[in-house]
Amino acid sequence: MSQVHDQNSGNDWPLFEVFVRSKQGLDHKHVGSLHAADDTHAISLARDVYTRRQEGVSIWVVPAASITASAPEQKSDNFDPMANKIYRHPTFYDIPDEIGHM
Amino acid sequence: MAATTLVFGVLPQADALRLADTCLLWAHRLSEWCGHGPAIEEDIALTNTALDAIGQARALYQAVALARGDGSSEDTLAYFRDPDEFCNLSIAAVANGDYAQTVLRSLYLSAWFISVWEGFAHTNAIELHRFAAESAKAARMCFRHASDWAVRFGDGTGESRARMERALLLLEPFVLELLDAELTGSPAQSRSGSFRQRIDACFAQATLSPLSVGSSRGSSAAERRALLTEMQSLARLHPTARW
C-alpha cells in the first residue's frame, strides 16, 4: 500500500479529491482534484471549478492524504485476470431469461 | 415621457443603468485578476463571479436599449458612452489593490446586490422578478465566497489581518453610497438594514471592528476613466468588428 502524496510542493494548500453526484439516486463520481485551505474552502472551490454547468446535485471533497491506494508495483500481482483459472469466472451457470442481462 | 421608457415596465432608466454600470465595471475589475489569482482555483472563482456580473449587466443594458427603442444596444451602452455618462456606484471602479481589498469590495457589492435583488422579490413585473431572483442567487454565492475570505483574513495571521484593516480604511469612503443610494421601488432603508446585517455578521466572525461609515464620499472617476479607456478601446477602434 502507498499514500497518495501531493505532487505540488510549491503550494501550501493541501490537495482534495472532488466527487460529484450528477443526479439524485446516482452515486458520487470522482471528477478531479483541487488545492484548498481546508474542507469548507474546498467545497466552495469545487462548486466553482467542477459544477458550473449543472453537473451535479451534491459534492463530496476528501483530503487526498486520507486516501490509501494500492501500490502500482503490485499491479500485475493484484489485478492480472488469470483467465486460465476458469473457476474464478462464473461462466458455468445458465442465467434464466427472466433475469436478463447481468 | 412615454411608458415604454421604463425598463422592465417599472424601473426608471437611470436606475437600470446604475445597476448595469455597477455590474459591468465591477466585473471588469474582477476580470483583471484572470491569470493573476493567488491560486488557479481562486482565479476560476473570481472569473465566475465576473461572468455572472457581466450577464446581469447585459440583461439590464438589453432591457434599457429595448425601452429606448432608438437603435441603442447593449454594445453601444457599454462601449460608446463616455466615462462621465456612466452612473455606477463609485466602489465598483476602484482599482483592485491586493486580494484583501478585492475580497472586501466583493463583500460590500455582493451584500448590496443581495439587498437590491431581494428587494424586487415582490414586484409584479414578471421579467424583473425572474431576473432579480436569478441574480440574487449569484450575489449570494459571491457573498459566501467573499465572506469566507474576509473571515480568514480578519481572524488569520498578523499579516492577513493588517491587510484586511488596510482594505477597510481604503474602502471606507465608498460605504455611505452603498447605504443611501436611491432606487425606485426599493427603499434605501430596508436595503441598508439588510446590508448592515450581513456585513456585521461577517465582521463579527472575522473578529473585525463593526462597519465604520465615514461622512466623506470617495471618488473613483479617474480610475473609471482609465478602466473604460482600456475596456472600450477595441470596440472603438473596430466598431464594425464581430466576435
Interface residues (C-beta under 8 A of the other chain):
Chain A: N11 W13 L34 H35 A36 A37 T40 H41 S44 L45 R47 D48 V49 R52
Chain B: A39 E41 E42 I44 A45 N48 M141 R144 H145 D148 R152
